[in-house]
Amino acid sequence: MSPPESQTPREFALLVVKRLREAGYEALWAGGCVRDQLLGLQPKDYDVATSATPDQVRHVFGRRKTLAIGAAFGVITVMGPRQAGQIEVATFRQDAEYSDGRHPDSVTFSSPEEDAKRRDFTINGLFCDPLKDRVIDYVGGERDLRAGCVRAIGDPQKRFHEDKLRLLRAVRFTATFNFHLDPETFDAIQENAGRIVLVSSERIAAEMRKILQIPSRRLGCELLLKTTLLSYILPEADPTSGDRRQASTIWNRTLNILESLPQSCFSTALTVLIRELPNAQISPSDALDRIAQRWKLSNEEIRKTSWFLSHESTLRAASKVPWPQLQRVLVHPDSEQLVTLSEMIEQELTGKKKQTAYCRSKMSLPAQIFNPSPLLTGNDLIDLGIPPGKRYQTILEKVRDAQLNQEISTKGEALKLARSVWESRRDQ
């Protein structure tokens, strides 16, 4: 029987467990969904661990409803209704060596207890029997959740040698939940921090996106510095380089601004991190170029961050900026994020929000004043007999500036000004 289309992810995850149990296999919810439930959070997704092998899982749910992309590691994806999404069903396993520092060379199917012990952190090593509403804990995860502690399962050195990305994930989990790092786990991260460069840039960037977008992003960045991971993944912002006193001042200012952002997209947070650098030999734009290449950022992330870096100081001097120049920034699609970013920077630097308040007052003007429709287009210049070329942009900008400054208000006045600009340039 097919599940109803209106099924929630939780309902579908429960159905997957029931179907596996009915087929004679052990099945439990595993990992993050169990952790989040115990923290009173809504799980973003559900994972199921089972005694069924990948082939057996596919037999239970049918090949049309399953994907075997992760079958080599014992993982089968079970497809649910559109609203329910999909569930990763993994066979209880033990991992062999991790030659590439990220994935096990091979896996051996095993028991729930062995499966729990090969996971990364105790808070992620929990199982739950959803049919009996019972938590199964082989690694002390419940204890650490109550204590607010991120602790590696077993020997932290071994856990980090197996998968170097766990170095960064430890920081993310600690910051996300406002927990603290277990001292032995912290020491192991410091000792192995340099190995983070062995992880693919895409994986590092994905973790940094998550860290910089959580409300406790300040804690995340503080931990990156304390563990020395920052010097390997974001050396441009590392305050331990250059003049220590000046760098410390810049870093504290950066942390304060990061903390004050009411909500953050990746590009706004990255802008805060690199707008003021401890090494004066590196400009923010140079830093962005290096980070973009190293992390393989998307064109959109690069564009937004570059635009924020170019214009945040403009808004902090808004009342002194010619209105046409300021207006072009304020009508940009990303202007609301920029104003919010500039507010937090201005507050940190001056203790006030005077200039950004000025920007918001302008943005609240009626549309016909704030952003009136242009009086002329390129077609109008053609009708005037002006030959097409680069001069068009100059002429149209002159006309637009005059319109925004309320020096002209009609098309006739605009045409007269355009002709005057063209004739003055032709005579030069």
C-alpha positions as CSV (number, residue, x, y, z in Angstrom):
1,M,0.0,0.0,0.0
2,S,1.4,3.4,-1.0
3,P,1.7,6.1,1.7
4,P,-0.7,9.0,1.4
5,E,0.7,12.1,-0.4
6,S,0.0,14.3,2.6
7,Q,2.3,12.2,4.8
8,T,4.8,14.2,7.0
9,P,8.5,13.2,7.1
10,R,8.0,11.9,10.6
11,E,5.0,9.8,9.6
12,F,7.0,8.4,6.7
13,A,10.0,7.6,8.9
14,L,7.7,5.7,11.2
15,L,6.2,3.8,8.3
16,V,9.7,2.8,7.1
17,V,10.5,1.3,10.5
18,K,7.1,-0.5,10.6
19,R,7.6,-2.0,7.2
20,L,11.1,-3.3,8.0
21,R,9.9,-4.7,11.3
22,E,7.0,-6.4,9.6
23,A,9.5,-8.0,7.2
24,G,11.4,-9.5,10.2
25,Y,14.2,-7.0,10.5
26,E,15.4,-4.8,13.3
27,A,14.9,-1.0,12.6
28,L,15.5,2.1,14.6
29,W,15.7,5.8,14.1
30,A,19.3,6.9,14.3
31,G,21.6,9.9,14.7
32,G,20.5,13.5,14.4
33,C,16.8,13.0,14.4
34,V,17.0,11.3,17.8
35,R,19.3,14.1,19.2
36,D,17.0,16.8,18.0
37,Q,13.9,15.2,19.5
38,L,15.6,14.9,22.9
39,L,16.5,18.6,22.6
40,G,12.9,19.5,21.9
41,L,13.6,20.4,18.3
42,Q,11.9,19.4,15.1
43,P,14.2,17.1,13.1
44,K,15.0,18.3,9.7
45,D,15.2,14.8,8.4
46,Y,15.1,11.2,9.6
47,D,17.6,8.4,9.2
48,V,16.9,4.7,9.9
49,A,19.4,2.0,10.9
50,T,18.5,-1.6,10.3
51,S,19.7,-5.2,10.4
52,A,18.4,-5.6,6.8
53,T,21.2,-5.6,4.1
54,P,20.9,-3.1,1.2
55,D,19.4,-5.8,-1.1
56,Q,16.9,-6.7,1.6
57,V,15.9,-3.1,2.0
58,R,15.3,-2.7,-1.7
59,H,13.3,-5.9,-1.7
60,V,11.0,-4.6,1.1
61,F,10.3,-1.2,-0.6
62,G,10.8,-2.1,-4.2
63,R,13.4,-0.9,-6.6
64,R,11.3,1.8,-8.1
65,K,11.0,3.4,-4.7
66,T,14.7,3.1,-3.7
67,L,18.0,4.5,-4.8
68,A,21.2,2.5,-4.3
69,I,23.7,5.4,-4.6
70,G,25.2,4.6,-1.2
71,A,24.9,0.9,-1.3
72,A,28.6,0.3,-1.1
73,F,28.5,1.8,2.4
74,G,25.3,0.0,3.3
75,V,23.0,2.9,2.6
76,I,19.8,2.8,0.6
77,T,17.6,5.8,0.0
78,V,13.8,5.1,0.3
79,M,11.7,7.6,-1.6
80,G,8.5,8.9,0.0
81,P,5.7,11.1,-1.1
82,R,6.6,14.6,-2.1
83,Q,5.9,16.2,1.3
84,A,7.6,13.4,3.2
85,G,10.8,13.5,1.2
86,Q,13.2,10.6,1.4
87,I,14.8,8.5,4.1
88,E,18.3,7.1,4.2
89,V,18.2,3.5,5.5
90,A,21.6,2.2,6.6
91,T,22.5,-1.3,7.6
92,F,24.1,-1.6,11.1
93,R,27.8,-1.6,10.3
94,Q,31.5,-1.5,11.3
95,D,33.9,0.6,9.2
96,A,37.3,-0.5,8.1
97,E,40.2,2.0,7.7
98,Y,39.6,5.5,6.2
99,S,42.5,5.7,3.6
100,D,41.2,9.0,2.1
101,G,40.4,10.5,5.5
102,R,36.7,10.8,4.7
103,H,35.2,7.4,3.7
104,P,35.7,3.9,5.0
105,D,37.6,1.6,2.6
106,S,35.0,-1.1,3.3
107,V,32.2,-1.8,5.7
108,T,31.1,-4.9,7.6
109,F,27.5,-5.4,8.6
110,S,27.2,-5.7,12.4
111,S,25.1,-4.9,15.4
112,P,23.4,-1.7,16.7
113,E,26.0,-1.3,19.4
114,E,28.9,-1.6,17.0
115,D,27.2,0.8,14.6
116,A,26.8,3.4,17.4
117,K,30.5,3.1,18.3
118,R,31.7,3.9,14.8
119,R,29.8,7.2,14.6
120,D,31.4,10.7,15.3
121,F,30.0,12.2,18.5
122,T,28.0,10.8,21.4
123,I,25.1,13.1,20.8
124,N,24.9,11.7,17.3
125,G,25.3,8.1,18.3
126,L,21.8,7.6,19.7
127,F,19.0,5.3,18.5
128,C,15.3,5.4,19.1
129,D,12.6,2.8,18.9
130,P,9.7,5.0,17.6
131,L,7.2,2.3,18.1
132,K,7.9,2.0,21.8
133,D,9.2,5.6,22.2
134,R,12.4,4.3,23.7
135,V,15.9,5.7,23.4
136,I,18.7,3.3,23.0
137,D,22.1,4.7,24.1
138,Y,25.3,2.7,23.8
139,V,27.7,5.7,23.9
140,G,26.6,8.1,26.7
141,G,24.8,10.5,24.3
142,E,21.9,11.2,26.6
143,R,24.3,12.1,29.4
144,D,26.2,14.5,27.1
145,L,23.0,16.1,25.8
146,R,21.9,16.9,29.4
147,A,25.4,18.3,30.1
148,G,25.5,20.3,26.9
149,C,28.7,18.6,25.8
150,V,30.1,17.6,22.3
151,R,32.3,14.6,22.9
152,A,33.9,12.2,20.3
153,I,32.8,8.6,20.7
154,G,35.7,6.5,22.0
155,D,39.2,7.7,21.1
156,P,38.9,11.3,19.6
157,Q,42.2,10.9,17.8
158,K,40.9,7.8,16.0
159,R,37.6,9.5,15.2
160,F,39.4,12.5,13.6
161,H,41.9,10.4,11.8
162,E,39.0,8.4,10.2
163,D,37.3,11.5,8.9
164,K,39.0,14.9,9.0
165,L,35.7,16.8,8.3
166,R,34.7,15.8,11.9
167,L,37.2,18.5,13.1
168,L,34.9,21.2,11.7
169,R,31.7,19.4,12.4
170,A,32.6,19.3,16.1
171,V,32.8,23.1,16.0
172,R,29.5,23.4,14.2
173,F,27.5,21.1,16.6
174,T,29.0,22.9,19.6
175,A,28.0,26.3,18.3
176,T,24.6,25.3,16.9
177,F,23.5,24.0,20.3
178,N,25.5,26.4,22.4
179,F,27.3,23.4,24.0
180,H,30.9,23.1,25.2
181,L,33.6,20.9,23.7
182,D,34.8,18.0,25.8
183,P,38.4,18.8,26.8
184,E,39.9,15.6,25.3
185,T,38.0,16.2,22.1
186,F,39.1,19.8,22.0
187,D,42.8,18.8,22.5
188,A,42.5,16.3,19.7
189,I,41.0,19.0,17.3
190,Q,43.9,21.3,18.1
191,E,46.4,18.6,17.5
192,N,44.9,17.6,14.2
193,A,43.7,21.0,13.0
194,G,46.2,21.1,10.1
195,R,44.7,17.9,8.6
196,I,41.5,19.9,7.7
197,V,43.2,20.9,4.5
198,L,42.9,17.3,3.4
199,V,39.1,17.7,3.2
200,S,37.6,18.8,-0.1
201,S,37.0,22.6,-0.4
202,E,33.3,21.9,-1.1
203,R,32.9,20.1,2.2
204,I,34.7,22.8,4.1
205,A,32.6,25.5,2.5
206,A,29.4,23.6,3.3
207,E,30.3,23.5,7.0
208,M,31.3,27.2,7.0
209,R,28.0,28.1,5.4
210,K,26.2,26.4,8.2
211,I,28.3,27.9,11.0
212,L,28.0,31.4,9.6
213,Q,24.2,31.2,9.3
214,I,23.3,30.0,12.8
215,P,22.4,32.5,15.5
216,S,25.4,31.5,17.6
217,R,27.8,32.2,14.7
218,R,30.0,34.1,17.1
219,L,30.7,31.1,19.2
220,G,31.4,29.1,16.1
221,C,34.1,31.6,15.0
222,E,35.5,31.8,18.5
223,L,35.9,28.0,18.5
224,L,37.5,28.1,15.1
225,L,40.2,30.4,16.5
226,K,40.7,28.5,19.8
227,T,41.1,25.2,18.0
228,T,43.4,26.8,15.4
229,L,41.2,25.6,12.6
230,L,40.7,29.2,11.5
231,S,44.4,29.6,10.5
232,Y,43.9,26.7,8.0
233,I,40.5,27.4,6.6
234,L,40.3,31.2,6.8
235,P,43.8,32.5,7.3
236,E,42.9,36.0,5.9
237,A,40.8,36.7,9.1
238,D,43.2,35.0,11.6
239,P,44.0,37.5,14.3
240,T,47.1,35.6,15.4
241,S,48.9,37.0,12.3
242,G,50.3,40.5,12.1
243,D,50.2,43.0,14.9
244,R,48.6,41.2,17.8
245,R,47.0,44.2,19.5
246,Q,45.5,45.7,16.3
247,A,44.5,42.3,15.1
248,S,42.8,41.5,18.4
249,T,40.8,44.8,18.2
250,I,39.7,44.0,14.7
251,W,38.7,40.4,15.6
252,N,36.6,41.5,18.7
253,R,34.9,44.1,16.5
254,T,34.2,41.5,13.9
255,L,32.8,39.0,16.5
256,N,30.5,41.7,17.9
257,I,29.1,42.5,14.5
258,L,28.6,38.9,13.7
259,E,26.7,38.4,16.9
260,S,24.5,41.4,16.4
261,L,23.2,40.4,12.9
262,P,19.5,39.5,13.4
263,Q,19.7,36.9,10.7
264,S,22.5,36.1,8.3
265,C,22.9,34.9,4.8
266,F,26.3,33.4,4.1
267,S,27.4,36.4,2.1
268,T,26.6,39.0,4.8
269,A,28.5,37.0,7.4
270,L,31.5,36.5,5.1
271,T,31.5,40.2,4.4
272,V,31.8,40.9,8.2
273,L,34.7,38.4,8.5
274,I,36.7,40.0,5.7
275,R,35.7,43.7,5.6
276,E,38.4,44.5,8.1
277,L,41.5,42.3,8.0
278,P,44.4,42.0,10.5
279,N,46.9,41.9,7.6
280,A,46.9,45.3,5.9
281,Q,48.7,43.9,2.9
282,I,45.6,42.0,1.9
283,S,42.5,44.0,0.8
284,P,39.0,42.6,1.3
285,S,38.5,42.1,-2.4
286,D,41.8,40.1,-2.6
287,A,40.7,38.1,0.4
288,L,37.4,37.4,-1.3
289,D,39.2,36.2,-4.5
290,R,41.3,33.8,-2.4
291,I,38.4,32.4,-0.5
292,A,36.2,32.1,-3.5
293,Q,39.0,30.1,-5.3
294,R,39.8,28.0,-2.2
295,W,36.2,27.2,-1.3
296,K,34.9,27.1,-4.8
297,L,32.1,29.6,-4.0
298,S,29.2,30.0,-6.4
299,N,29.0,33.0,-8.7
300,E,26.1,34.3,-6.8
301,E,27.9,34.1,-3.4
302,I,30.9,36.0,-4.9
303,R,28.6,38.6,-6.5
304,K,26.7,39.3,-3.3
305,T,29.7,39.4,-1.1
306,S,31.6,41.7,-3.5
307,W,28.6,44.0,-3.7
308,F,28.3,44.2,0.1
309,L,32.0,44.9,0.5
310,S,31.8,47.7,-2.1
311,H,28.8,49.5,-0.7
312,E,28.5,48.9,3.1
313,S,30.7,52.0,3.8
314,T,28.6,54.1,1.4
315,L,25.5,53.6,3.6
316,R,27.5,54.5,6.7
317,A,28.1,57.9,5.1
318,A,24.6,58.1,3.4
319,S,23.7,61.7,4.3
320,K,26.9,62.9,2.5
321,V,26.4,60.8,-0.6
322,P,24.7,62.4,-3.6
323,W,21.2,61.2,-3.8
324,P,21.4,59.6,-7.3
325,Q,24.4,57.6,-6.2
326,L,22.8,56.5,-2.9
327,Q,19.5,55.8,-4.7
328,R,21.1,53.3,-7.0
329,V,22.3,51.3,-4.1
330,L,19.0,51.4,-2.2
331,V,17.0,50.2,-5.1
332,H,19.2,47.1,-5.6
333,P,17.5,43.8,-4.9
334,D,19.9,43.1,-2.0
335,S,19.6,46.5,-0.4
336,E,17.6,45.3,2.6
337,Q,20.3,42.9,3.6
338,L,22.9,45.6,3.0
339,V,21.1,48.1,5.2
340,T,20.8,45.6,8.0
341,L,24.5,44.7,7.7
342,S,25.5,48.4,7.6
343,E,23.3,49.1,10.7
344,M,25.2,46.5,12.7
345,I,28.5,47.8,11.6
346,E,27.6,51.4,12.3
347,Q,26.3,50.5,15.7
348,E,29.5,48.8,16.6
349,L,31.7,51.6,15.2
350,T,29.8,54.7,16.5
351,G,27.2,53.4,19.0
352,K,24.4,54.9,16.8
353,K,22.5,54.1,13.6
354,K,22.1,57.6,12.3
355,Q,23.3,57.0,8.7
356,T,21.4,53.8,8.2
357,A,18.3,55.4,9.7
358,Y,18.6,58.0,7.0
359,C,18.7,55.2,4.4
360,R,15.6,53.6,5.8
361,S,13.8,57.0,5.7
362,K,14.7,57.3,2.0
363,M,13.5,53.7,1.3
364,S,10.1,54.6,2.9
365,L,9.5,57.4,0.5
366,P,6.6,57.1,-2.1
367,A,7.7,55.1,-5.1
368,Q,7.3,58.1,-7.5
369,I,10.0,59.9,-5.4
370,F,12.2,57.0,-4.3
371,N,12.3,55.1,-7.6
372,P,10.4,56.9,-10.4
373,S,10.3,55.3,-13.8
374,P,13.1,56.6,-16.0
375,L,12.1,59.4,-18.3
376,L,14.2,58.2,-21.3
377,T,15.4,54.9,-22.8
378,G,18.0,54.1,-25.5
379,N,15.2,54.2,-28.1
380,D,14.5,57.9,-27.2
381,L,18.2,58.6,-27.9
382,I,17.9,56.9,-31.3
383,D,14.9,59.1,-32.1
384,L,17.0,62.1,-31.3
385,G,19.5,61.0,-33.9
386,I,22.3,60.2,-31.4
387,P,24.5,57.4,-32.8
388,P,24.5,54.3,-30.5
389,G,27.6,53.7,-28.4
390,K,29.1,53.9,-25.0
391,R,28.0,57.5,-24.8
392,Y,24.4,56.3,-24.3
393,Q,25.2,55.2,-20.7
394,T,26.7,58.6,-19.9
395,I,23.7,60.5,-21.3
396,L,21.1,58.3,-19.7
397,E,22.9,58.6,-16.3
398,K,23.0,62.3,-16.5
399,V,19.3,62.4,-17.3
400,R,18.5,60.0,-14.5
401,D,20.6,62.0,-12.0
402,A,18.7,65.1,-12.9
403,Q,15.4,63.3,-12.5
404,L,16.3,61.9,-9.1
405,N,17.5,65.3,-8.0
406,Q,14.1,66.7,-9.1
407,E,15.7,69.1,-11.5
408,I,13.6,67.7,-14.4
409,S,10.2,65.9,-14.3
410,T,9.0,65.6,-17.9
411,K,10.1,63.7,-20.9
412,G,10.4,66.9,-22.8
413,E,12.9,68.3,-20.3
414,A,14.7,65.0,-20.4
415,L,15.0,65.1,-24.2
416,K,16.3,68.7,-24.0
417,L,18.9,67.7,-21.4
418,A,20.0,64.6,-23.4
419,R,20.5,66.7,-26.5
420,S,22.5,69.2,-24.5
421,V,24.8,66.5,-23.1
422,W,25.3,64.9,-26.5
423,E,26.2,68.2,-28.2
424,S,28.6,69.2,-25.4
425,R,30.4,65.9,-25.7
426,R,30.4,66.1,-29.5
427,D,32.1,69.5,-29.3
428,Q,34.9,68.2,-27.1
